[in-house]
């Protein structure tokens, strides 16, 4: 069975890219906090998994958003 992806025209590729960059920055901060001991390792690992899932989902949504945009290339 095939499913049609719904595209939200109110979310731009730039916004999705910004969200991905934000999640990656959160992941870097979490890595530093885990190294300095301010966040327990188990909590950090759970949060890292969550952030990785978010980045993956945002990336897939970004690709979909870019694919649905009309091409602006003129030869």
Buried (B, 14 or more C-beta within 10 A) or exposed (E): EEEEEEEEEEEEBEBBBEBBEBBBEBBEEBEEBBEEEEBEEEEBEEBBEBBEEBBEBBEEBBEBBEEEEEEEEEE
